[in-house]
Amino acid sequence: MRGAVLAGGKASRFDGRPKGLERVGGERILDRVVALVRVATGSMPLLIANAGDASSWHPDLQVKPDEYPDCGSLGGIYSAVVAGDGPVLLVAWDMPFLSADLLVALVNGAGDHDVFLPQSEGPRGVEPLCGVYGPACREPILDRLRDEDYRAIGFHDAVNVGTLPLERVASFGDPATLFFNVNTAEDLQKAEELWRQYA
């Protein structure tokens, strides 16, 4: 199982600053996410990023820009899938409260599924930026990108999707906290408050 950390986007809601480089609990979110993915996969993840200085963010990581820039999260997912052989555990770089045990459960539960995602309480019902994607996703995602359908789950009707049940996800922590992502300065402040609460 490969690992990839998705650090795309322009951080338009964060005044253009790379949000994964912000600190929660005194630690950069990127460093925390990289450590968790490394635990779950046993190797250093690939960093999917388009910024010119991305190689300086975490010198231990190989950086790969999007194959199709400006295509949202789906473009990042595609770039991670085609970056190597076999399945990839992909995690967004702005989730400071993910659990290593949750990521291990995703890796162990993926089996023969083309996509394996944790269920969530969000509007999609799953968390597409924290999951396992297999090589069979390549063509269906590419078809959606060509059609300019950039929904992160828009290709799911063409692949075998499995989910980690919400009850199992909740065994690793409150799903709303586990999948909390930092998009704005207000989110960063809330994340710091949450960290103090759970530390």
C-alpha positions in Angstrom: 0.0 0.0 0.0 1.4 3.4 -1.1 0.6 6.6 0.7 -0.1 10.1 -0.6 -0.9 13.4 1.1 -3.0 15.7 -1.0 -1.8 19.3 -0.7 -3.4 20.9 -3.7 -5.7 23.9 -4.0 -4.9 27.6 -3.8 -5.9 28.1 -0.1 -8.1 30.9 -1.3 -10.0 30.8 2.0 -6.7 31.0 3.9 -5.3 34.2 2.4 -3.2 32.1 0.0 -1.1 30.6 2.8 -0.4 26.8 2.7 -2.8 25.6 5.3 -1.1 22.4 6.0 1.9 24.3 7.3 -0.1 25.9 10.0 0.3 24.5 13.5 -2.2 22.8 15.8 -1.0 21.9 19.2 2.5 23.1 18.3 2.9 20.7 15.4 2.4 21.4 11.7 -0.7 19.7 10.3 1.4 18.4 7.4 3.9 16.7 9.8 1.1 15.1 11.7 -0.6 13.7 8.7 2.6 12.4 7.1 3.5 10.6 10.3 0.0 9.0 10.4 0.2 7.8 6.8 3.6 6.5 7.4 2.4 4.4 10.3 -0.5 3.0 8.2 1.5 2.2 5.1 5.0 1.6 6.4 6.6 4.1 4.1 6.9 7.8 3.4 4.0 9.1 1.4 4.1 11.1 -1.8 3.1 14.7 -1.6 0.7 15.8 -4.3 1.2 19.6 -4.5 1.4 22.3 -7.2 3.1 25.1 -5.3 6.6 26.0 -6.5 8.1 25.7 -3.1 6.4 22.5 -2.1 9.7 20.5 -2.1 10.8 22.7 0.9 7.7 21.9 3.0 8.9 18.4 4.0 12.3 17.6 2.4 11.8 13.8 3.0 8.9 13.7 0.7 8.8 13.3 -3.1 6.6 15.9 -4.6 4.3 15.3 -7.6 2.2 18.1 -9.2 -1.3 17.4 -10.4 -1.6 15.7 -13.8 -4.6 17.9 -14.5 -4.2 21.2 -12.6 -7.3 23.2 -11.5 -9.5 20.2 -11.3 -10.2 20.3 -7.6 -9.8 17.3 -5.3 -10.6 14.9 -8.1 -7.5 15.9 -10.0 -5.4 15.3 -6.8 -7.0 11.9 -6.4 -6.2 11.0 -10.0 -2.6 12.2 -9.6 -2.1 10.0 -6.6 -3.7 6.9 -8.3 -1.5 7.2 -11.4 1.7 8.0 -9.5 2.5 4.3 -8.9 1.3 0.7 -9.0 -1.3 -0.8 -6.7 -3.7 1.0 -4.3 -2.9 4.2 -2.5 -4.0 5.5 0.9 -4.8 9.2 0.2 -5.2 11.7 3.0 -5.8 15.5 2.7 -3.1 17.6 4.5 -5.5 19.7 6.4 -7.0 17.1 8.8 -5.1 17.5 12.1 -7.2 15.0 14.1 -7.1 11.8 12.1 -6.2 8.6 13.9 -3.5 6.2 12.9 -5.8 3.3 13.9 -8.5 4.7 11.5 -6.0 4.8 8.6 -4.8 1.2 9.4 -8.4 0.1 9.4 -8.9 1.6 6.0 -5.7 -0.1 4.7 -6.7 -3.5 6.2 -10.4 -3.2 5.1 -9.8 -2.2 1.5 -9.6 -5.8 0.2 -10.8 -6.0 -3.4 -12.6 -2.7 -3.4 -11.6 -0.1 -6.0 -12.4 2.6 -3.5 -12.6 2.2 0.3 -13.8 5.2 2.3 -14.9 5.8 5.9 -18.5 6.8 6.3 -19.0 10.2 7.8 -21.7 12.5 9.0 -21.0 15.0 6.2 -23.3 15.7 3.2 -21.7 13.0 1.0 -22.0 10.3 3.7 -18.3 9.4 3.1 -15.0 11.2 3.4 -13.4 11.0 0.0 -10.2 12.7 1.1 -9.3 10.0 3.5 -9.4 6.6 1.8 -7.9 3.9 -0.3 -8.0 4.2 -4.1 -7.0 1.3 -6.4 -5.7 1.3 -10.0 -9.1 0.5 -11.4 -10.1 4.1 -10.6 -7.8 5.6 -13.3 -10.0 5.4 -16.3 -13.3 6.3 -14.6 -11.7 9.4 -13.0 -10.1 10.4 -16.2 -13.5 10.2 -18.0 -15.0 12.5 -15.4 -12.1 14.9 -15.7 -12.5 15.0 -19.4 -16.2 15.7 -18.9 -15.3 18.5 -16.5 -17.2 16.7 -13.7 -15.0 17.4 -10.8 -17.1 15.9 -8.0 -14.8 13.8 -5.7 -17.3 10.9 -5.7 -18.7 11.5 -9.3 -17.0 8.4 -10.6 -18.2 6.0 -8.0 -20.9 4.5 -10.2 -18.2 3.1 -12.4 -16.1 1.3 -9.7 -16.5 -1.1 -6.8 -16.9 1.1 -3.7 -16.7 -0.2 -0.1 -17.1 1.7 3.1 -15.9 1.5 6.7 -19.2 1.7 8.7 -19.8 4.9 10.7 -20.0 2.8 13.9 -16.5 1.5 13.3 -15.2 5.0 12.4 -16.7 6.3 15.7 -14.7 3.7 17.6 -11.6 5.8 16.7 -13.1 9.1 17.8 -15.9 11.5 17.1 -16.2 11.5 13.3 -16.8 15.3 13.2 -13.5 15.8 14.9 -11.6 13.1 13.0 -12.5 14.6 9.7 -12.3 18.2 10.8 -10.4 20.2 8.2 -8.7 23.5 8.4 -9.8 25.8 5.6 -10.0 29.2 7.2 -8.4 31.1 10.0 -11.5 30.5 12.1 -11.1 26.8 11.5 -7.5 27.0 12.7 -8.6 28.7 15.9 -11.3 26.0 16.4 -8.8 23.3 15.8 -6.5 24.7 18.5 -9.5 24.8 20.9 -10.3 21.2 20.0 -6.7 20.1 20.5 -6.6 21.7 24.0 -9.9 19.9 24.7 -8.6 16.4 23.7 -4.9 16.8 24.6 
